[in-house]
Amino acid sequence: MENFFVYIITNKNQSVLYIGITNNLEKRLWQHRHKEAKGFSTRYHLSHLLYYEPFSNPRSAIEREKQLKGWRRKKKVKLIETMNPRWPDLSEALFDNEK
C-alpha cells in the first residue's frame, strides 16, 4: 500500500519549484492552495501539482525528497516532463473537488 508521496508544485507563472513529502496528497495540496501550509509555499503562491511519486514507506520517500532537492532545476524539469510534459495542474485530474 502506497501511503507516502514526494511531490513537486509550482506557482501560476511556473517560476518556482517546491519539493515536499506527505502521507495525504489531496489534503496537502488543499493546504497549499488555501495558504494553510505556511512558509515557502505560501510566500511564493505555490499550489499547482506538477509531479508526484508514491512510496510504501516513509524512509524511501524521505530519501527521494532529499535526492530531488539536491538536483539543479534543469534536472527537475526533465523529471517533471516524464510525467507531465505540458505542465498542467495534475491535481485537477486526480481530485475532482480540488478547486
C-alpha positions as CSV (number, residue, x, y, z in Angstrom):
1,M,0.0,0.0,0.0
2,E,1.4,3.4,-1.0
3,N,0.8,5.9,1.8
4,F,3.6,8.5,1.1
5,F,4.2,10.9,-1.7
6,V,7.0,13.1,-2.8
7,Y,5.6,15.9,-4.9
8,I,6.6,18.9,-6.9
9,I,4.4,22.0,-7.0
10,T,4.8,25.4,-8.7
11,N,3.1,28.8,-8.9
12,K,0.9,30.2,-11.7
13,N,4.0,31.5,-13.6
14,Q,5.9,28.2,-13.1
15,S,8.9,30.2,-11.9
16,V,9.5,28.4,-8.6
17,L,9.6,24.7,-7.8
18,Y,8.9,23.2,-4.4
19,I,9.5,19.6,-3.4
20,G,7.6,18.2,-0.5
21,I,6.6,14.9,1.2
22,T,3.2,13.9,2.6
23,N,1.1,10.9,3.6
24,N,-2.1,12.5,2.2
25,L,-1.5,14.2,-1.2
26,E,-5.0,15.5,-1.6
27,K,-5.1,17.1,1.9
28,R,-1.6,18.6,1.5
29,L,-2.5,20.2,-1.9
30,W,-5.6,21.6,-0.3
31,Q,-3.4,23.2,2.4
32,H,-1.1,24.7,-0.2
33,R,-4.0,26.1,-2.2
34,H,-5.7,27.6,0.8
35,K,-2.5,29.0,2.3
36,E,-2.6,26.7,5.4
37,A,0.9,25.4,4.6
38,K,2.7,28.5,6.0
39,G,6.2,29.2,4.8
40,F,7.9,28.9,1.4
41,S,4.9,27.6,-0.5
42,T,2.6,30.4,0.9
43,R,5.2,33.1,0.2
44,Y,5.6,32.1,-3.4
45,H,1.9,31.1,-4.0
46,L,2.8,27.5,-4.9
47,S,-0.2,25.2,-5.4
48,H,-0.1,23.6,-8.9
49,L,0.9,20.0,-8.8
50,L,3.4,19.1,-11.5
51,Y,4.8,15.7,-10.4
52,Y,4.4,13.1,-7.7
53,E,5.8,9.7,-6.7
54,P,4.1,7.2,-4.4
55,F,6.1,5.3,-1.8
56,S,5.2,2.4,0.5
57,N,7.4,3.6,3.4
58,P,8.4,6.9,4.8
59,R,12.2,6.3,4.7
60,S,12.2,5.7,0.9
61,A,10.1,8.9,0.4
62,I,12.4,11.0,2.6
63,E,15.5,9.7,0.7
64,R,13.9,10.5,-2.6
65,E,12.8,14.0,-1.4
66,K,16.4,14.7,-0.3
67,Q,17.7,13.5,-3.6
68,L,15.4,15.7,-5.7
69,K,16.1,18.7,-3.6
70,G,19.8,18.3,-4.4
71,W,19.2,18.4,-8.1
72,R,19.5,21.5,-10.3
73,R,16.4,23.0,-11.8
74,K,17.2,21.6,-15.3
75,K,17.2,18.0,-14.0
76,K,14.0,18.6,-12.0
77,V,12.3,19.9,-15.2
78,K,13.3,16.8,-17.1
79,L,11.8,14.6,-14.3
80,I,8.6,16.6,-14.3
81,E,8.3,16.3,-18.1
82,T,8.5,12.5,-17.9
83,M,5.0,12.6,-16.2
84,N,3.7,15.9,-17.2
85,P,5.2,17.3,-20.5
86,R,2.9,20.3,-20.7
87,W,2.8,21.2,-17.0
88,P,-0.9,21.4,-16.3
89,D,-2.0,21.2,-12.7
90,L,-2.3,17.4,-12.1
91,S,-4.5,17.9,-9.0
92,E,-7.4,18.8,-11.2
93,A,-7.4,15.3,-12.8
94,L,-6.6,13.5,-9.6
95,F,-9.1,15.1,-7.3
96,D,-12.5,16.2,-8.7
97,N,-13.3,18.6,-5.9
98,E,-9.8,20.2,-5.7
99,K,-10.9,23.7,-6.7
